[in-house]
Amino acid sequence: PQLTFIREAWLIRRLSDLVDWYDMLFEEWQTFTPWRKAGIDKPAFVTSLATFYRGLLETAAEGNRFVEKTPEWNLMYFDLLSAMFPNAYFVLIYRDGRNQVASLEAKKIRDKKPFDFEKACSTWAKSMAIIRRTEQHRDSSLRTMFVRYEDMLNDFDGIFGRLCTFVEIEPITPSRYKPNTSFPGAGATHFNARWHSWSPDRRHTFQCLAGEQLTIWGYMNAGEAWSAPTQSPRGDAT
């Protein structure tokens, strides 16, 4: 009851476009106006965007604290979000990329949308690199919590209790829902085995594009290799 959210906002990407636009605007103003360079302050520009965005969220929240949970975009724009909202609480949830990619593919198939396997592998690896950088070099003033998805599956009540403590709300017992999955008839154990049906080629492709992050995050042992492919990641004969 202390929190509210909308399904997915998808607005942060547009705000990022405005920040990029500022660079062009800065060059225009610097070149074609008599204003001094110091008269155009990018941090102030970002702060004004934050004021605008926060106003929208506060209106939507109707006095409650707002939870923004748009997938993928939030992590990809983590630097901008942390600059706009330095007092926010950031919960970074990660999982085995093989299962994440397999899940994404199933969702794309369900929604009858195109799916790029290599892009999905690379995106997961990039996301994990951002989380790793944030974990290693995070500002002590930035409120961040890192949650391993597999740990949450194994101990939901414990992890959720830690989340409540982290964001400073009274502990609550959430209602149980059926798994939000694109895999028909998927049980709890299936969440960690979605990639097991991959061909040797796909396993090799993922290992080439994202295997390093698997090792860093403990999902694969150093030096561990999958079956040799019959084709390279780009489809050329090997």
C-alpha positions as CSV (number, residue, x, y, z in Angstrom):
1,P,0.0,0.0,0.0
2,Q,3.0,2.4,0.3
3,L,4.0,1.9,-3.3
4,T,2.4,2.3,-6.7
5,F,3.5,1.6,-10.3
6,I,2.3,1.6,-13.8
7,R,3.0,-1.5,-16.0
8,E,5.9,0.0,-18.0
9,A,6.7,3.6,-18.7
10,W,9.2,3.4,-21.6
11,L,9.8,7.2,-21.1
12,I,13.4,7.1,-20.1
13,R,14.6,6.4,-23.6
14,R,13.0,9.6,-24.8
15,L,14.6,11.5,-22.0
16,S,17.9,10.1,-23.0
17,D,17.3,11.4,-26.5
18,L,16.8,14.8,-25.0
19,V,20.1,14.6,-23.2
20,D,21.7,13.7,-26.5
21,W,19.9,16.6,-28.1
22,Y,21.5,18.9,-25.5
23,D,24.9,18.2,-26.9
24,M,23.8,19.4,-30.3
25,L,22.1,22.4,-28.8
26,F,25.2,23.2,-26.8
27,E,27.3,23.3,-30.0
28,E,24.7,25.4,-31.8
29,W,24.5,27.9,-28.9
30,Q,28.2,28.0,-28.5
31,T,28.8,28.7,-32.2
32,F,26.0,31.0,-33.2
33,T,25.1,33.0,-30.1
34,P,27.1,35.4,-27.9
35,W,26.4,33.3,-24.8
36,R,29.3,32.0,-22.9
37,K,30.1,28.4,-22.7
38,A,29.7,28.4,-19.0
39,G,26.2,29.7,-19.4
40,I,24.9,26.4,-20.6
41,D,25.1,23.8,-17.8
42,K,24.4,20.1,-18.7
43,P,23.9,18.9,-15.1
44,A,21.2,21.7,-14.8
45,F,19.6,20.4,-18.0
46,V,19.5,16.9,-16.6
47,T,18.1,18.2,-13.3
48,S,15.3,19.9,-15.2
49,L,14.4,16.7,-17.0
50,A,14.4,14.9,-13.6
51,T,12.0,17.6,-12.3
52,F,9.7,17.0,-15.2
53,Y,9.8,13.2,-15.0
54,R,9.4,13.2,-11.2
55,G,6.4,15.5,-11.5
56,L,4.7,12.9,-13.8
57,L,5.5,10.0,-11.5
58,E,4.3,11.9,-8.4
59,T,1.0,12.7,-10.1
60,A,0.6,9.0,-11.1
61,A,1.6,7.8,-7.6
62,E,-1.0,10.0,-5.9
63,G,1.1,10.6,-2.8
64,N,2.6,7.1,-2.7
65,R,6.2,6.1,-3.6
66,F,6.6,5.2,-7.2
67,V,8.2,2.0,-8.5
68,E,9.5,2.2,-12.1
69,K,10.1,-1.2,-13.5
70,T,10.4,-1.0,-17.3
71,P,12.6,-3.9,-18.3
72,E,15.9,-3.6,-20.1
73,W,15.7,0.2,-20.7
74,N,16.2,1.1,-17.1
75,L,19.5,-0.8,-16.8
76,M,20.7,0.4,-20.2
77,Y,20.1,4.0,-19.0
78,F,21.3,3.4,-15.4
79,D,23.9,6.2,-15.6
80,L,21.2,8.7,-16.6
81,L,18.7,7.5,-14.1
82,S,21.2,7.6,-11.3
83,A,22.1,11.2,-12.3
84,M,18.5,12.2,-12.5
85,F,17.4,10.5,-9.3
86,P,20.5,10.2,-7.0
87,N,18.2,9.5,-4.0
88,A,16.3,6.7,-5.7
89,Y,16.6,3.0,-4.6
90,F,18.0,0.8,-7.4
91,V,17.3,-2.9,-7.4
92,L,19.4,-4.7,-10.0
93,I,18.1,-8.2,-10.7
94,Y,20.2,-10.6,-12.8
95,R,19.9,-14.2,-14.0
96,D,21.7,-16.8,-16.0
97,G,21.9,-15.3,-19.5
98,R,21.1,-18.6,-21.2
99,N,17.8,-18.8,-19.5
100,Q,17.1,-15.1,-20.1
101,V,17.8,-15.4,-23.8
102,A,15.7,-18.6,-24.1
103,S,12.8,-16.8,-22.3
104,L,13.0,-13.8,-24.5
105,E,12.9,-15.9,-27.6
106,A,9.8,-17.8,-26.3
107,K,8.1,-14.4,-25.7
108,K,9.0,-13.1,-29.1
109,I,7.6,-16.3,-30.7
110,R,4.4,-16.0,-28.6
111,D,4.0,-12.4,-29.6
112,K,4.8,-13.3,-33.3
113,K,7.8,-10.8,-33.3
114,P,11.2,-11.3,-34.9
115,F,14.0,-12.5,-32.6
116,D,17.8,-12.0,-33.1
117,F,19.6,-14.6,-31.1
118,E,23.1,-13.1,-31.4
119,K,21.7,-9.6,-30.4
120,A,20.0,-11.1,-27.4
121,C,23.2,-12.8,-26.3
122,S,25.2,-9.6,-26.7
123,T,22.6,-7.5,-24.9
124,W,22.6,-9.8,-21.9
125,A,26.4,-9.6,-21.8
126,K,26.3,-5.8,-22.0
127,S,23.7,-5.6,-19.2
128,M,25.8,-7.8,-16.9
129,A,28.9,-5.6,-17.6
130,I,26.9,-2.6,-16.5
131,I,25.8,-4.4,-13.3
132,R,29.4,-5.5,-12.7
133,R,30.7,-2.0,-13.1
134,T,28.1,-0.6,-10.8
135,E,28.9,-3.2,-8.2
136,Q,32.6,-2.6,-8.3
137,H,32.6,1.2,-8.6
138,R,29.3,2.3,-7.1
139,D,29.1,5.7,-5.4
140,S,28.7,5.2,-1.7
141,S,25.8,7.6,-1.8
142,L,23.9,5.6,-4.4
143,R,21.4,3.1,-3.0
144,T,21.8,-0.1,-4.9
145,M,20.8,-3.7,-4.1
146,F,21.9,-6.7,-6.3
147,V,19.6,-9.7,-6.5
148,R,20.4,-13.0,-8.1
149,Y,17.2,-14.3,-9.7
150,E,18.0,-17.9,-8.9
151,D,18.4,-17.0,-5.3
152,M,15.0,-15.4,-5.3
153,L,13.4,-18.6,-6.8
154,N,15.0,-20.6,-4.0
155,D,14.2,-18.2,-1.1
156,F,11.6,-15.8,-2.2
157,D,10.3,-14.9,1.2
158,G,13.8,-14.2,2.5
159,I,14.9,-12.1,-0.5
160,F,11.6,-10.2,-0.6
161,G,12.0,-9.4,3.1
162,R,15.5,-8.0,2.3
163,L,13.9,-5.9,-0.5
164,C,11.4,-4.4,1.9
165,T,14.1,-3.5,4.4
166,F,16.3,-2.0,1.6
167,V,13.6,0.3,0.3
168,E,12.5,1.2,3.9
169,I,8.9,0.0,3.7
170,E,7.0,-2.2,6.2
171,P,7.4,-5.9,5.4
172,I,4.5,-7.2,3.4
173,T,3.4,-10.7,2.2
174,P,2.8,-10.5,-1.5
175,S,0.0,-12.4,-3.1
176,R,1.1,-15.5,-5.0
177,Y,0.6,-15.5,-8.8
178,K,1.1,-18.1,-11.4
179,P,4.6,-17.9,-13.1
180,N,4.8,-15.1,-15.6
181,T,6.3,-17.2,-18.4
182,S,6.0,-17.7,-22.1
183,F,6.8,-21.4,-21.8
184,P,3.6,-23.5,-21.6
185,G,3.3,-25.7,-18.6
186,A,6.6,-24.5,-17.1
187,G,7.3,-25.5,-13.6
188,A,9.6,-23.9,-11.1
189,T,12.6,-26.1,-12.0
190,H,12.1,-25.2,-15.7
191,F,13.1,-21.6,-15.1
192,N,16.7,-22.7,-14.8
193,A,16.7,-25.2,-17.7
194,R,15.3,-23.4,-20.6
195,W,18.5,-23.4,-22.6
196,H,19.2,-27.1,-22.2
197,S,17.5,-27.9,-25.6
198,W,19.9,-25.6,-27.5
199,S,21.9,-27.0,-30.3
200,P,25.7,-27.1,-30.1
201,D,25.8,-24.2,-32.5
202,R,23.7,-22.0,-30.3
203,R,25.7,-22.9,-27.2
204,H,28.9,-22.0,-29.0
205,T,27.4,-18.7,-30.2
206,F,26.3,-17.8,-26.7
207,Q,29.7,-18.7,-25.3
208,C,31.5,-16.6,-27.8
209,L,29.3,-13.5,-27.3
210,A,28.6,-13.8,-23.5
211,G,30.6,-16.6,-22.0
212,E,32.9,-14.3,-20.2
213,Q,30.0,-12.8,-18.2
214,L,28.8,-16.3,-17.4
215,T,32.1,-17.1,-15.8
216,I,32.4,-13.8,-14.0
217,W,29.0,-14.3,-12.4
218,G,29.5,-17.9,-11.5
219,Y,27.1,-19.5,-14.0
220,M,29.9,-21.4,-15.7
221,N,33.4,-22.5,-14.5
222,A,36.5,-20.9,-16.1
223,G,37.6,-22.9,-19.0
224,E,34.4,-24.8,-19.4
225,A,33.3,-25.3,-23.0
226,W,30.2,-26.5,-24.7
227,S,30.0,-28.8,-27.7
228,A,31.9,-27.7,-30.7
229,P,29.7,-26.1,-33.4
230,T,29.3,-27.2,-37.0
231,Q,29.1,-23.5,-38.0
232,S,30.5,-20.2,-36.7
233,P,28.3,-17.7,-34.9
234,R,27.8,-15.8,-38.2
235,G,26.7,-18.9,-40.0
236,D,29.9,-19.6,-42.0
237,A,31.2,-23.1,-42.2
238,T,34.0,-24.0,-39.8
